[in-house]
Amino acid sequence: MAVDRSYVARNNASRQRLEKLVARCTDGQLAQTMPAGWTVASVLAHVAFWDHRVEVLFERWRSTGTVPAVEDAASVDWINDASKPLFLALSPRLAADLTVRAAGVVDRLVETLSDEMVTQNVRAGGPLNLIRAEHRDEHLDEIERVLGR
């Protein structure tokens, strides 16, 4: 059975969309407020955090051979709330640049996973979402609405 790698094209398109948005945003736009006390830049840093999470967990999986557990949905909210002040403390341009770099790293990582790891991830219930575009595009849509695009 062939492994479905349609996520690669989706991730690439989403990363390119992110790169274009970051390139055209001024520092003032990156500092623009968003709902719930976030800013454009802090939302981008949030995206980078979750991309880094996937990267770290895949690297641990590779080194230990243990498939990560499915994340506890209840933990996502407190993790986001706890990390928000750190994301807000970053300079807007740094947050944006970190997000672009994180997207590139995680997209390359999930693109180059072995068929065996992709299959194991699916069998384990998808504890690591290979379709990074889903989360990224959700927030890019929000950001574009706030920026009036």
OpenMM code with the backbone's topology and positions (N, CA, C; nanometers):
from openmm import Vec3, app, unit

residues = "MET ALA VAL ASP ARG SER TYR VAL ALA ARG ASN ASN ALA SER ARG GLN ARG LEU GLU LYS LEU VAL ALA ARG CYS THR ASP GLY GLN LEU ALA GLN THR MET PRO ALA GLY TRP THR VAL ALA SER VAL LEU ALA HIS VAL ALA PHE TRP ASP HIS ARG VAL GLU VAL LEU PHE GLU ARG TRP ARG SER THR GLY THR VAL PRO ALA VAL GLU ASP ALA ALA SER VAL ASP TRP ILE ASN ASP ALA SER LYS PRO LEU PHE LEU ALA LEU SER PRO ARG LEU ALA ALA ASP LEU THR VAL ARG ALA ALA GLY VAL VAL ASP ARG LEU VAL GLU THR LEU SER ASP GLU MET VAL THR GLN ASN VAL ARG ALA GLY GLY PRO LEU ASN LEU ILE ARG ALA GLU HIS ARG ASP GLU HIS LEU ASP GLU ILE GLU ARG VAL LEU GLY ARG".split()
positions = [
    Vec3(0.0845, -0.1189, 0.0000),
    Vec3(0.0000, 0.0000, 0.0000),
    Vec3(0.0889, 0.1251, 0.0000),
    Vec3(0.0586, 0.2153, -0.0889),
    Vec3(0.1349, 0.3397, -0.1003),
    Vec3(0.0999, 0.4338, 0.0149),
    Vec3(0.1995, 0.5022, 0.0634),
    Vec3(0.1802, 0.5996, 0.1713),
    Vec3(0.1304, 0.7297, 0.1101),
    Vec3(0.0260, 0.7862, 0.1694),
    Vec3(-0.0298, 0.9124, 0.1219),
    Vec3(0.0607, 1.0266, 0.1654),
    Vec3(0.1200, 1.0924, 0.0702),
    Vec3(0.2074, 1.2062, 0.0990),
    Vec3(0.1503, 1.3361, 0.0407),
    Vec3(0.0189, 1.3402, 0.0275),
    Vec3(-0.0445, 1.4615, -0.0239),
    Vec3(-0.0216, 1.5803, 0.0693),
    Vec3(0.0116, 1.5513, 0.1933),
    Vec3(0.0377, 1.6585, 0.2891),
    Vec3(0.1582, 1.7438, 0.2480),
    Vec3(0.2503, 1.6874, 0.1713),
    Vec3(0.3716, 1.7609, 0.1325),
    Vec3(0.3349, 1.8845, 0.0502),
    Vec3(0.2511, 1.8673, -0.0486),
    Vec3(0.2108, 1.9809, -0.1328),
    Vec3(0.1333, 2.0841, -0.0514),
    Vec3(0.0464, 2.0377, 0.0369),
    Vec3(-0.0303, 2.1311, 0.1209),
    Vec3(0.0630, 2.2106, 0.2111),
    Vec3(0.1582, 2.1419, 0.2723),
    Vec3(0.2524, 2.2108, 0.3604),
    Vec3(0.3362, 2.3124, 0.2833),
    Vec3(0.3831, 2.2728, 0.1651),
    Vec3(0.4643, 2.3647, 0.0851),
    Vec3(0.3862, 2.4900, 0.0480),
    Vec3(0.2617, 2.4721, 0.0059),
    Vec3(0.1787, 2.5873, -0.0312),
    Vec3(0.1535, 2.6770, 0.0898),
    Vec3(0.1283, 2.6162, 0.2028),
    Vec3(0.1030, 2.6929, 0.3242),
    Vec3(0.2277, 2.7679, 0.3695),
    Vec3(0.3432, 2.7030, 0.3619),
    Vec3(0.4686, 2.7678, 0.4002),
    Vec3(0.4979, 2.8864, 0.3079),
    Vec3(0.4732, 2.8694, 0.1786),
    Vec3(0.4938, 2.9796, 0.0844),
    Vec3(0.3996, 3.0959, 0.1155),
    Vec3(0.2774, 3.0632, 0.1537),
    Vec3(0.1819, 3.1668, 0.1929),
    Vec3(0.2339, 3.2411, 0.3161),
    Vec3(0.2855, 3.1670, 0.4139),
    Vec3(0.3435, 3.2270, 0.5338),
    Vec3(0.4603, 3.3179, 0.4975),
    Vec3(0.5499, 3.2682, 0.4141),
    Vec3(0.6679, 3.3466, 0.3741),
    Vec3(0.6260, 3.4775, 0.3082),
    Vec3(0.5269, 3.4724, 0.2212),
    Vec3(0.4799, 3.5939, 0.1535),
    Vec3(0.4173, 3.6916, 0.2523),
    Vec3(0.3385, 3.6398, 0.3457),
    Vec3(0.2759, 3.7270, 0.4441),
    Vec3(0.3823, 3.7966, 0.5285),
    Vec3(0.4786, 3.7212, 0.5779),
    Vec3(0.5841, 3.7787, 0.6622),
    Vec3(0.6659, 3.8809, 0.5838),
    Vec3(0.6948, 3.8517, 0.4588),
    Vec3(0.7754, 3.9431, 0.3772),
    Vec3(0.7046, 4.0759, 0.3527),
    Vec3(0.5730, 4.0725, 0.3420),
    Vec3(0.5020, 4.1978, 0.3104),
    Vec3(0.4531, 4.2725, 0.4342),
    Vec3(0.4602, 4.2109, 0.5517),
    Vec3(0.4139, 4.2781, 0.6731),
    Vec3(0.5194, 4.3739, 0.7253),
    Vec3(0.4746, 4.4903, 0.7647),
    Vec3(0.5620, 4.5835, 0.8344),
    Vec3(0.5718, 4.5394, 0.9797),
    Vec3(0.6678, 4.5942, 1.0512),
    Vec3(0.6777, 4.5636, 1.1941),
    Vec3(0.5515, 4.6095, 1.2669),
    Vec3(0.4960, 4.7199, 1.2222),
    Vec3(0.3709, 4.7686, 1.2817),
    Vec3(0.2561, 4.6718, 1.2611),
    Vec3(0.2475, 4.6135, 1.1444),
    Vec3(0.1423, 4.5145, 1.1197),
    Vec3(0.1643, 4.3887, 1.2028),
    Vec3(0.2892, 4.3488, 1.2175),
    Vec3(0.3190, 4.2316, 1.2998),
    Vec3(0.2819, 4.2563, 1.4462),
    Vec3(0.2883, 4.3819, 1.4896),
    Vec3(0.2548, 4.4179, 1.6284),
    Vec3(0.1057, 4.4432, 1.6471),
    Vec3(0.0293, 4.4401, 1.5388),
    Vec3(-0.1142, 4.4677, 1.5474),
    Vec3(-0.1832, 4.3675, 1.6387),
    Vec3(-0.2777, 4.4198, 1.7178),
    Vec3(-0.3480, 4.3339, 1.8125),
    Vec3(-0.4468, 4.2423, 1.7412),
    Vec3(-0.4665, 4.1288, 1.8045),
    Vec3(-0.5622, 4.0285, 1.7594),
    Vec3(-0.6503, 3.9931, 1.8787),
    Vec3(-0.7538, 3.9141, 1.8578),
    Vec3(-0.8413, 3.8784, 1.9704),
    Vec3(-0.7660, 3.8118, 2.0865),
    Vec3(-0.8222, 3.8271, 2.2045),
    Vec3(-0.7759, 3.7627, 2.3280),
    Vec3(-0.6363, 3.8076, 2.3711),
    Vec3(-0.5958, 3.9300, 2.3315),
    Vec3(-0.4692, 3.9835, 2.3765),
    Vec3(-0.3471, 3.9356, 2.2994),
    Vec3(-0.3692, 3.8668, 2.1903),
    Vec3(-0.2584, 3.8229, 2.1057),
    Vec3(-0.2239, 3.9351, 2.0086),
    Vec3(-0.1103, 3.9232, 1.9420),
    Vec3(-0.0736, 4.0104, 1.8313),
    Vec3(-0.0489, 3.9207, 1.7107),
    Vec3(-0.0369, 3.9813, 1.5947),
    Vec3(-0.0049, 3.9027, 1.4746),
    Vec3(0.1230, 3.8236, 1.4992),
    Vec3(0.2263, 3.8901, 1.5515),
    Vec3(0.3552, 3.8233, 1.5732),
    Vec3(0.3457, 3.7122, 1.6765),
    Vec3(0.2703, 3.7330, 1.7834),
    Vec3(0.2609, 3.6282, 1.8854),
    Vec3(0.1828, 3.5080, 1.8339),
    Vec3(0.0857, 3.5314, 1.7477),
    Vec3(0.0146, 3.4186, 1.6851),
    Vec3(0.1117, 3.3417, 1.5950),
    Vec3(0.1954, 3.4136, 1.5231),
    Vec3(0.2962, 3.3461, 1.4409),
    Vec3(0.3911, 3.2646, 1.5279),
    Vec3(0.4340, 3.3211, 1.6404),
    Vec3(0.5231, 3.2474, 1.7311),
    Vec3(0.4536, 3.1228, 1.7855),
    Vec3(0.3256, 3.1327, 1.8103),
    Vec3(0.2450, 3.0172, 1.8529),
    Vec3(0.2513, 2.9071, 1.7468),
    Vec3(0.2388, 2.9446, 1.6217),
    Vec3(0.2482, 2.8476, 1.5112),
    Vec3(0.3868, 2.7836, 1.5108),
    Vec3(0.4896, 2.8652, 1.5291),
    Vec3(0.6265, 2.8127, 1.5334),
    Vec3(0.6440, 2.7137, 1.6480),
    Vec3(0.5885, 2.7446, 1.7635),
    Vec3(0.5983, 2.6557, 1.8792),
    Vec3(0.5435, 2.5171, 1.8463),
    Vec3(0.4254, 2.5122, 1.7860),
    Vec3(0.3630, 2.3826, 1.7577),
    Vec3(0.4363, 2.3101, 1.6448),
    Vec3(0.4964, 2.3841, 1.5523),
    Vec3(0.5817, 2.3191, 1.4523),
    Vec3(0.7064, 2.2607, 1.5185),
    Vec3(0.7666, 2.3364, 1.6106),
    Vec3(0.8836, 2.2853, 1.6826),
    Vec3(0.8479, 2.1624, 1.7648),
    Vec3(0.7293, 2.1605, 1.8212),
    Vec3(0.6849, 2.0441, 1.8987),
    Vec3(0.6899, 1.9191, 1.8128),
    Vec3(0.6369, 1.9277, 1.6910),
    Vec3(0.6384, 1.8127, 1.6005),
    Vec3(0.7816, 1.7714, 1.5702),
    Vec3(0.8661, 1.8682, 1.5443),
    Vec3(1.0074, 1.8390, 1.5162),
    Vec3(1.0725, 1.7651, 1.6329),
    Vec3(1.0566, 1.8179, 1.7532),
    Vec3(1.1188, 1.7573, 1.8718),
    Vec3(1.0658, 1.6164, 1.8956),
    Vec3(0.9365, 1.5982, 1.8846),
    Vec3(0.8799, 1.4660, 1.9112),
    Vec3(0.9206, 1.3638, 1.8060),
    Vec3(0.9326, 1.4043, 1.6801),
    Vec3(0.9811, 1.3100, 1.5791),
    Vec3(1.1267, 1.2730, 1.6052),
    Vec3(1.2079, 1.3704, 1.6448),
    Vec3(1.3478, 1.3403, 1.6742),
    Vec3(1.3593, 1.2462, 1.7940),
    Vec3(1.2761, 1.2660, 1.8953),
    Vec3(1.2760, 1.1737, 2.0098),
    Vec3(1.2314, 1.0347, 1.9670),
    Vec3(1.1313, 1.0301, 1.8830),
    Vec3(1.0817, 0.9028, 1.8317),
    Vec3(1.1935, 0.8295, 1.7578),
    Vec3(1.2643, 0.9023, 1.6739),
    Vec3(1.3749, 0.8409, 1.5989),
    Vec3(1.4831, 0.7874, 1.6930),
    Vec3(1.5104, 0.8597, 1.7997),
    Vec3(1.6191, 0.8173, 1.8885),
    Vec3(1.5763, 0.7080, 1.9863),
    Vec3(1.4485, 0.7065, 2.0246),
    Vec3(1.4032, 0.6082, 2.1237),
    Vec3(1.3272, 0.4913, 2.0621),
    Vec3(1.2720, 0.5135, 1.9428),
    Vec3(1.1889, 0.4105, 1.8809),
    Vec3(1.0472, 0.4059, 1.9352),
    Vec3(1.0128, 0.4994, 2.0237),
    Vec3(0.8803, 0.5014, 2.0857),
    Vec3(0.7924, 0.6066, 2.0193),
    Vec3(0.6785, 0.5629, 1.9681),
    Vec3(0.5831, 0.6544, 1.9056),
    Vec3(0.5235, 0.7438, 2.0140),
    Vec3(0.5189, 0.8744, 1.9926),
    Vec3(0.4596, 0.9633, 2.0934),
    Vec3(0.3118, 0.9326, 2.1140),
    Vec3(0.2634, 0.9661, 2.2312),
    Vec3(0.1211, 0.9504, 2.2598),
    Vec3(0.0430, 1.0635, 2.1937),
    Vec3(-0.0832, 1.0403, 2.1690),
    Vec3(-0.1714, 1.1449, 2.1178),
    Vec3(-0.1802, 1.2526, 2.2250),
    Vec3(-0.1704, 1.3783, 2.1824),
    Vec3(-0.1709, 1.4873, 2.2801),
    Vec3(-0.3041, 1.4943, 2.3523),
    Vec3(-0.2966, 1.5346, 2.4749),
    Vec3(-0.4144, 1.5545, 2.5584),
    Vec3(-0.4777, 1.6874, 2.5176),
    Vec3(-0.5955, 1.6812, 2.4587),
    Vec3(-0.6604, 1.8022, 2.4079),
    Vec3(-0.6794, 1.9067, 2.5173),
    Vec3(-0.7014, 1.8633, 2.6401),
    Vec3(-0.7200, 1.9576, 2.7508),
    Vec3(-0.5918, 2.0349, 2.7797),
    Vec3(-0.4777, 1.9774, 2.7490),
    Vec3(-0.3505, 2.0446, 2.7749),
    Vec3(-0.3209, 2.1554, 2.6754),
    Vec3(-0.3778, 2.1463, 2.5568),
    Vec3(-0.3479, 2.2454, 2.4534),
    Vec3(-0.3811, 2.3864, 2.5013),
    Vec3(-0.4935, 2.4044, 2.5673),
    Vec3(-0.5331, 2.5379, 2.6122),
    Vec3(-0.4357, 2.5952, 2.7144),
    Vec3(-0.3973, 2.5153, 2.8144),
    Vec3(-0.3074, 2.5708, 2.9151),
    Vec3(-0.1677, 2.5929, 2.8569),
    Vec3(-0.1259, 2.5090, 2.7624),
    Vec3(0.0036, 2.5300, 2.6979),
    Vec3(0.0016, 2.6619, 2.6203),
    Vec3(-0.1059, 2.6843, 2.5458),
    Vec3(-0.1173, 2.8103, 2.4713),
    Vec3(-0.1208, 2.9299, 2.5653),
    Vec3(-0.1963, 2.9184, 2.6748),
    Vec3(-0.2055, 3.0294, 2.7696),
    Vec3(-0.0722, 3.0556, 2.8388),
    Vec3(-0.0009, 2.9494, 2.8742),
    Vec3(0.1270, 2.9646, 2.9437),
    Vec3(0.2351, 3.0206, 2.8525),
    Vec3(0.2290, 2.9885, 2.7259),
    Vec3(0.3328, 3.0344, 2.6334),
    Vec3(0.3054, 3.1750, 2.5783),
    Vec3(0.1826, 3.2193, 2.5864),
    Vec3(0.1448, 3.3493, 2.5292),
    Vec3(0.2323, 3.4651, 2.5780),
    Vec3(0.2594, 3.4811, 2.7088),
    Vec3(0.3443, 3.5934, 2.7513),
    Vec3(0.4849, 3.5887, 2.6907),
    Vec3(0.5369, 3.4691, 2.6710),
    Vec3(0.6695, 3.4561, 2.6092),
    Vec3(0.6650, 3.4992, 2.4635),
    Vec3(0.5596, 3.4592, 2.3939),
    Vec3(0.5455, 3.4966, 2.2529),
    Vec3(0.5277, 3.6472, 2.2381),
    Vec3(0.4523, 3.7064, 2.3296),
    Vec3(0.4313, 3.8516, 2.3255),
    Vec3(0.5599, 3.9286, 2.3563),
    Vec3(0.6519, 3.8678, 2.4294),
    Vec3(0.7769, 3.9344, 2.4656),
    Vec3(0.8779, 3.9381, 2.3509),
    Vec3(0.8588, 3.8542, 2.2509),
    Vec3(0.9490, 3.8536, 2.1361),
    Vec3(0.9281, 3.9782, 2.0515),
    Vec3(1.0340, 4.0271, 1.9903),
    Vec3(1.0138, 4.1368, 1.8958),
    Vec3(0.9300, 4.0821, 1.7800),
    Vec3(0.8418, 4.1634, 1.7252),
    Vec3(0.7544, 4.1143, 1.6181),
    Vec3(0.8305, 4.0540, 1.5000),
    Vec3(0.9371, 4.1176, 1.4568),
    Vec3(1.0108, 4.0656, 1.3403),
    Vec3(1.0791, 3.9330, 1.3742),
    Vec3(1.1353, 3.9236, 1.4941),
    Vec3(1.1988, 3.7987, 1.5355),
    Vec3(1.0963, 3.6856, 1.5384),
    Vec3(0.9794, 3.7115, 1.5948),
    Vec3(0.8748, 3.6090, 1.6004),
    Vec3(0.8373, 3.5631, 1.4599),
    Vec3(0.8215, 3.6572, 1.3689),
    Vec3(0.7848, 3.6237, 1.2313),
    Vec3(0.8936, 3.5418, 1.1639),
    Vec3(1.0178, 3.5842, 1.1815),
    Vec3(1.1297, 3.5124, 1.1190),
    Vec3(1.1453, 3.3719, 1.1766),
    Vec3(1.1287, 3.3587, 1.3075),
    Vec3(1.1353, 3.2258, 1.3698),
    Vec3(1.0270, 3.1337, 1.3150),
    Vec3(0.9120, 3.1893, 1.2882),
    Vec3(0.8006, 3.1091, 1.2369),
    Vec3(0.8304, 3.0581, 1.0966),
    Vec3(0.8856, 3.1426, 1.0134),
    Vec3(0.9222, 3.0998, 0.8776),
    Vec3(1.0272, 2.9891, 0.8840),
    Vec3(1.1281, 3.0081, 0.9696),
    Vec3(1.2327, 2.9052, 0.9824),
    Vec3(1.1763, 2.7743, 1.0350),
    Vec3(1.0911, 2.7812, 1.1370),
    Vec3(1.0322, 2.6594, 1.1946),
    Vec3(0.9482, 2.5855, 1.0911),
    Vec3(0.8728, 2.6596, 1.0122),
    Vec3(0.7905, 2.5968, 0.9086),
    Vec3(0.8782, 2.5239, 0.8075),
    Vec3(0.9867, 2.5854, 0.7667),
    Vec3(1.0770, 2.5205, 0.6722),
    Vec3(1.1365, 2.3926, 0.7276),
    Vec3(1.1789, 2.3981, 0.8531),
    Vec3(1.2396, 2.2802, 0.9160),
    Vec3(1.1391, 2.1671, 0.9291),
    Vec3(1.0225, 2.1963, 0.9837),
    Vec3(0.9254, 2.0884, 1.0069),
    Vec3(0.8699, 2.0355, 0.8751),
    Vec3(0.8526, 2.1213, 0.7768),
    Vec3(0.8028, 2.0737, 0.6475),
    Vec3(0.9030, 1.9786, 0.5824),
    Vec3(1.0307, 2.0115, 0.5900),
    Vec3(1.1325, 1.9201, 0.5356),
    Vec3(1.1351, 1.7890, 0.6134),
    Vec3(1.1208, 1.7996, 0.7447),
    Vec3(1.1234, 1.6799, 0.8278),
    Vec3(1.0089, 1.5852, 0.7921),
    Vec3(0.8869, 1.6351, 0.7877),
    Vec3(0.7742, 1.5452, 0.7610),
    Vec3(0.7744, 1.4976, 0.6161),
    Vec3(0.8346, 1.5762, 0.5268),
    Vec3(0.8451, 1.5335, 0.3869),
    Vec3(0.9417, 1.4164, 0.3721),
    Vec3(1.0429, 1.4119, 0.4545),
    Vec3(1.1469, 1.3100, 0.4394),
    Vec3(1.1305, 1.1914, 0.5350),
    Vec3(1.0207, 1.1860, 0.6065),
    Vec3(0.9969, 1.0715, 0.6944),
    Vec3(0.9915, 0.9438, 0.6126),
    Vec3(1.0373, 0.8378, 0.6714),
    Vec3(1.0275, 0.7080, 0.6040),
    Vec3(0.8804, 0.6669, 0.5937),
    Vec3(0.8514, 0.5827, 0.4959),
    Vec3(0.7157, 0.5299, 0.4831),
    Vec3(0.6740, 0.4597, 0.6119),
    Vec3(0.7686, 0.3927, 0.6750),
    Vec3(0.7389, 0.3209, 0.7988),
    Vec3(0.6937, 0.4167, 0.9094),
    Vec3(0.7626, 0.5308, 0.9240),
    Vec3(0.7237, 0.6267, 1.0281),
    Vec3(0.5886, 0.6907, 0.9973),
    Vec3(0.5644, 0.7211, 0.8717),
    Vec3(0.4340, 0.7778, 0.8348),
    Vec3(0.3245, 0.6776, 0.8687),
    Vec3(0.3454, 0.5525, 0.8333),
    Vec3(0.2459, 0.4474, 0.8594),
    Vec3(0.2258, 0.4266, 1.0094),
    Vec3(0.3336, 0.4238, 1.0856),
    Vec3(0.3231, 0.4071, 1.2310),
    Vec3(0.2475, 0.5239, 1.2940),
    Vec3(0.2729, 0.6433, 1.2455),
    Vec3(0.2023, 0.7607, 1.2973),
    Vec3(0.0526, 0.7483, 1.2718),
    Vec3(0.0159, 0.7035, 1.1524),
    Vec3(-0.1262, 0.6852, 1.1193),
    Vec3(-0.1866, 0.5780, 1.2097),
    Vec3(-0.1178, 0.4655, 1.2226),
    Vec3(-0.1681, 0.3547, 1.3059),
    Vec3(-0.1821, 0.3939, 1.4526),
    Vec3(-0.0984, 0.4862, 1.4971),
    Vec3(-0.1034, 0.5309, 1.6372),
    Vec3(-0.2112, 0.6369, 1.6593),
    Vec3(-0.2876, 0.6676, 1.5571),
    Vec3(-0.3931, 0.7679, 1.5699),
    Vec3(-0.3489, 0.9075, 1.5335),
    Vec3(-0.2344, 0.9186, 1.4671),
    Vec3(-0.1855, 1.0495, 1.4227),
    Vec3(-0.1451, 1.1417, 1.5349),
    Vec3(-0.0633, 1.0932, 1.6302),
    Vec3(-0.0244, 1.1821, 1.7392),
    Vec3(0.0527, 1.3047, 1.6912),
    Vec3(0.1179, 1.2923, 1.5758),
    Vec3(0.1898, 1.4052, 1.5184),
    Vec3(0.1276, 1.4384, 1.3842),
    Vec3(0.0661, 1.5541, 1.3777),
    Vec3(-0.0039, 1.5947, 1.2563),
    Vec3(0.0970, 1.6315, 1.1482),
    Vec3(0.1023, 1.5494, 1.0442),
    Vec3(0.1941, 1.5739, 0.9329),
    Vec3(0.1458, 1.6882, 0.8449),
    Vec3(0.0190, 1.7169, 0.8509),
    Vec3(-0.0391, 1.8245, 0.7689),
    Vec3(-0.0245, 1.9549, 0.8464),
    Vec3(0.0969, 2.0078, 0.8469),
    Vec3(0.1257, 2.1305, 0.9210),
    Vec3(0.0441, 2.2471, 0.8668),
    Vec3(0.0021, 2.2354, 0.7413),
    Vec3(-0.0780, 2.3400, 0.6774),
    Vec3(-0.2100, 2.3633, 0.7502),
    Vec3(-0.2653, 2.2612, 0.8128),
    Vec3(-0.3949, 2.2799, 0.8792),
    Vec3(-0.3867, 2.3878, 0.9866),
    Vec3(-0.2946, 2.3734, 1.0772),
    Vec3(-0.2805, 2.4692, 1.1863),
    Vec3(-0.2301, 2.6039, 1.1340),
    Vec3(-0.1321, 2.5983, 1.0480),
    Vec3(-0.0725, 2.7200, 0.9920),
    Vec3(-0.1781, 2.8033, 0.9191),
    Vec3(-0.2543, 2.7388, 0.8299),
    Vec3(-0.3536, 2.8124, 0.7502),
    Vec3(-0.4671, 2.8674, 0.8358),
    Vec3(-0.5031, 2.7945, 0.9407),
    Vec3(-0.6062, 2.8448, 1.0317),
    Vec3(-0.5655, 2.9814, 1.0859),
    Vec3(-0.4413, 2.9934, 1.1285),
    Vec3(-0.3951, 3.1196, 1.1854),
    Vec3(-0.3625, 3.2235, 1.0785),
    Vec3(-0.3154, 3.1804, 0.9634),
    Vec3(-0.2939, 3.2763, 0.8546),
    Vec3(-0.4261, 3.3386, 0.8117),
    Vec3(-0.5330, 3.2589, 0.8088),
    Vec3(-0.6655, 3.3130, 0.7765),
    Vec3(-0.7041, 3.4202, 0.8782),
    Vec3(-0.6845, 3.3920, 1.0073),
    Vec3(-0.7176, 3.4889, 1.1131),
    Vec3(-0.6360, 3.6171, 1.0970),
    Vec3(-0.5082, 3.5996, 1.0718),
    Vec3(-0.4195, 3.7153, 1.0572),
    Vec3(-0.4616, 3.7993, 0.9364),
    Vec3(-0.4906, 3.7369, 0.8266),
    Vec3(-0.5302, 3.8120, 0.7070),
    Vec3(-0.6615, 3.8850, 0.7294),
    Vec3(-0.7518, 3.8266, 0.8064),
    Vec3(-0.8770, 3.8972, 0.8392),
    Vec3(-0.8465, 4.0225, 0.9205),
    Vec3(-0.7598, 4.0113, 1.0196),
    Vec3(-0.7244, 4.1251, 1.1039),
    Vec3(-0.6531, 4.2339, 1.0238),
    Vec3(-0.5689, 4.1914, 0.9313),
    Vec3(-0.4947, 4.2886, 0.8505),
    Vec3(-0.5764, 4.3417, 0.7326),
    Vec3(-0.6972, 4.2897, 0.7168),
    Vec3(-0.7842, 4.3383, 0.6110),
    Vec3(-0.7497, 4.2893, 0.4738),
    Vec3(-0.6987, 4.1681, 0.4655),
    Vec3(-0.6604, 4.1122, 0.3347),
    Vec3(-0.7533, 4.0010, 0.2974),
] * unit.nanometer
topology = app.Topology()
chain = topology.addChain("A")
for resn in residues:
    res = topology.addResidue(resn, chain)
    for name in ("N", "CA", "C"):
        topology.addAtom(name, app.Element.getBySymbol(name[0]), res)
